[in-house]
């Protein structure tokens, strides 16, 4: 996945939505943030601070959660 910058001003307890064309890496992005995949290159910054998320446990410690919801028609 190639991404220059993703800015998302979502506060604690708020929800966000990722909307993009098919096959551009939305699921991969969520899996990286939640620690289900380990990045092979690049860096992840949260609130301007570089973070390393190598497992779901790391994601939980960083305050990240993955919620599954039904597809919106």
Secondary structure, DSSP 4 states (H G I P E B T S, - for coil): ---S-------TT--------TTSSHHHHHHHHTTSS--SSS-EEETTEEE---SHHHHHHTT------PPP-
